[in-house]
Amino acid sequence: MDSLTEFHDQYDTDKSTLTIRGRNFSFFVPKTLDRFLNATDLLNHFPLWAKIWEAAIVLADCLAGMTVDPQKRFLEIGSGLGVAGIVAASFGHRVMMTEYNADALNFARANAQNNRIASTHRLKITSLDWNNPQLQEPFDYIIGSEVIFREQDFQPILALFQTWLKPDGTIILAERVRKTTVEFFRRMGDYFEIHARKKILRSEDGEIRIILCRMRFRDPSAEKIASACNS
């Protein structure tokens, strides 16, 4: 999809605005989910990509606070509407945003155009299947938010990490606290050093607890990474 006009011809949207570290962003979101629902299999095909998750905002803020190194490359998995990757690229990081769902990719590309980051060399948006990732070279960072929902995805995600993260690379994940995410990080502890922080977001509706994790290979020969998310 080459233009915002074509995008709006195909989709009914609302717009959501965010401010990250003093910069304003706006994102198109689906007005309704009806056209994206699979009535025969809601559990496995619910359009999780079609919402701006609180964890994506936490990840975006984390990336915006990191020192930019133009030599470092980020791979974002499960980019959804594109919040974290677009914010990161806007702050100067080199990001490849990936999604499997075609509609999600259309929204991510439209949001990149809307935030005037689509045409820069810092951002690429492409399709990626976790079960058969077609990539060219490993990355310095692999990032994601709200990608850990199903236990059946644990092994493909681990394999992706092991294949496409540089030996001295860092994984940064932001996930809402739930049984599945706790179990995922427990299993990842066999392969990675994990440093986790809990973020609590408060609103009139209550509290949302987000785990922000940085993971590095346990390989003792791996170089230590100094990069960290600023508070």
C-alpha positions in Angstrom: 0.0 0.0 0.0 1.8 3.1 -1.3 -0.3 6.0 0.0 -2.4 7.1 2.9 -5.2 7.8 0.5 -5.2 4.1 -0.5 -5.0 3.1 3.2 -8.0 5.2 4.1 -9.9 3.8 1.1 -9.5 0.3 2.5 -9.8 0.9 6.3 -12.1 2.7 8.7 -9.8 4.2 11.4 -9.7 6.3 14.5 -6.5 8.1 15.6 -4.7 7.8 18.9 -2.1 10.3 20.1 0.9 9.6 22.4 3.6 11.8 23.8 6.9 10.0 24.4 9.7 12.0 26.1 8.4 15.3 24.8 7.6 14.2 21.3 4.1 13.8 19.9 3.0 10.9 17.8 -0.3 9.8 16.3 -1.4 6.4 15.2 -4.2 5.0 13.1 -6.1 2.3 14.9 -9.0 0.2 13.5 -12.4 1.7 14.2 -13.8 -1.7 14.8 -12.4 -5.2 14.9 -15.3 -6.9 13.1 -13.6 -7.4 9.8 -10.5 -8.8 11.4 -12.2 -11.5 13.5 -12.3 -15.1 12.6 -15.6 -16.3 14.1 -14.6 -20.0 13.8 -11.4 -19.6 15.8 -11.4 -16.5 18.0 -8.9 -17.8 20.5 -6.0 -18.4 18.0 -6.8 -15.7 15.5 -7.9 -12.7 17.6 -6.4 -9.6 16.1 -4.1 -8.8 19.0 -2.1 -6.4 16.7 -5.1 -4.0 16.4 -4.7 -2.3 19.8 -2.1 0.0 21.3 -1.0 -2.1 24.2 0.3 -0.4 27.4 3.4 -2.6 27.1 4.1 -1.1 23.7 4.2 2.4 25.2 6.5 1.2 28.0 8.8 -0.3 25.4 8.7 2.8 23.2 9.7 5.0 26.2 12.5 2.6 27.0 13.9 2.7 23.5 13.5 6.5 23.2 15.7 6.8 26.3 18.5 4.7 25.0 21.7 6.3 23.6 21.7 6.1 19.8 24.4 4.1 18.1 24.0 4.3 14.3 25.9 1.0 13.9 23.4 -1.0 16.0 20.4 -2.6 14.4 17.1 -3.5 16.0 14.7 -6.2 15.0 11.2 -5.8 16.3 8.9 -8.8 16.3 5.2 -8.5 16.5 5.2 -4.8 15.7 1.4 -4.5 15.6 0.4 -1.0 14.8 4.0 0.1 15.0 4.2 2.2 18.1 7.5 1.0 19.6 9.4 0.7 16.3 8.2 4.1 14.9 9.1 5.9 18.2 12.5 4.2 18.3 13.3 5.2 14.7 12.1 8.7 15.3 14.6 9.0 18.1 17.4 7.8 15.8 17.6 4.0 16.1 17.9 1.7 13.1 14.8 -0.6 13.2 13.4 -3.4 11.2 9.7 -3.7 12.2 8.1 -7.1 11.4 4.6 -8.6 11.5 3.0 -11.7 10.0 -0.5 -10.3 9.5 -1.0 -8.3 6.3 -3.5 -5.9 7.8 -1.1 -5.1 10.6 1.6 -4.4 8.1 -0.7 -2.0 6.3 -1.4 -0.1 9.5 2.3 -0.1 10.5 3.3 1.4 7.2 0.5 4.0 7.3 1.5 5.0 10.8 5.1 5.3 9.7 4.0 7.6 6.9 1.7 9.5 9.2 4.6 10.2 11.6 7.0 11.1 8.7 9.5 8.3 9.4 8.6 5.9 6.6 11.0 7.3 4.0 14.1 7.4 6.2 16.9 4.8 6.1 16.4 4.2 9.8 13.1 2.2 9.4 12.2 -0.9 7.4 8.9 -2.7 7.7 8.5 -6.3 6.4 6.7 -9.6 6.9 8.1 -12.2 9.2 7.0 -15.7 10.2 8.4 -16.7 13.6 8.2 -20.4 12.4 10.3 -19.7 9.3 12.1 -16.4 9.7 13.7 -15.2 6.5 16.4 -12.7 7.5 19.8 -11.8 6.2 22.0 -11.3 9.2 21.8 -11.2 13.0 20.8 -8.1 15.0 22.3 -6.2 17.9 18.8 -6.0 19.6 15.6 -8.0 19.3 12.7 -6.2 20.8 9.0 -6.8 21.3 5.9 -6.0 23.3 2.9 -8.3 24.1 4.3 -11.1 21.9 4.0 -13.8 24.6 0.4 -15.0 24.7 0.6 -18.6 23.6 2.8 -21.4 25.0 3.1 -22.9 21.5 5.1 -19.8 20.5 7.8 -20.3 23.1 10.0 -22.6 21.0 9.8 -20.6 17.7 10.6 -17.4 19.6 13.5 -19.0 21.4 14.8 -20.4 18.1 14.5 -16.9 16.5 16.5 -15.4 19.4 19.2 -18.0 19.2 19.6 -17.6 15.4 19.1 -13.9 14.8 20.6 -12.2 17.9 24.3 -11.5 17.8 26.3 -13.3 20.5 26.8 -10.0 22.4 23.3 -8.8 21.6 20.4 -7.8 23.9 16.7 -8.7 23.9 14.3 -6.2 25.3 10.7 -7.4 25.9 7.8 -5.6 27.5 4.9 -7.9 28.6 1.9 -7.5 30.8 2.2 -9.7 33.9 0.2 -12.9 33.3 0.7 -16.6 33.8 2.0 -17.2 30.3 4.6 -14.4 30.4 5.9 -15.5 33.8 6.3 -19.1 32.5 8.1 -17.8 29.4 10.7 -15.9 31.3 11.2 -18.8 33.7 12.1 -21.0 30.7 14.2 -18.4 29.1 16.3 -18.3 32.3 18.0 -21.5 31.1 19.4 -19.7 28.1 19.7 -16.0 29.0 20.7 -13.7 31.8 17.5 -11.8 32.6 17.2 -8.4 34.2 13.6 -7.5 34.9 11.9 -4.4 36.1 8.2 -4.0 36.9 6.3 -1.0 35.6 3.0 -0.1 37.2 0.6 2.0 35.1 -2.3 3.5 37.0 -5.6 4.8 35.7 -9.2 5.3 36.8 -9.7 1.6 35.8 -7.0 0.3 38.1 -3.4 -0.8 37.7 -1.6 -2.5 34.8 1.6 -4.3 35.7 4.2 -4.6 32.9 7.4 -6.6 33.0 10.3 -4.9 31.2 13.1 -7.4 30.6 16.5 -7.3 29.1 18.0 -10.7 28.2 21.5 -11.6 27.1 23.0 -15.0 26.2 24.5 -16.9 29.2 27.5 -17.8 27.0 30.4 -16.6 29.2 32.4 -15.5 26.1 29.7 -13.0 25.1 30.6 -9.4 25.4 28.9 -7.5 28.2 26.5 -4.8 26.9 26.4 -1.4 28.6 23.3 -0.2 26.9 20.3 0.1 29.3 16.9 1.6 29.2 16.8 4.9 31.1 14.2 5.2 33.8 
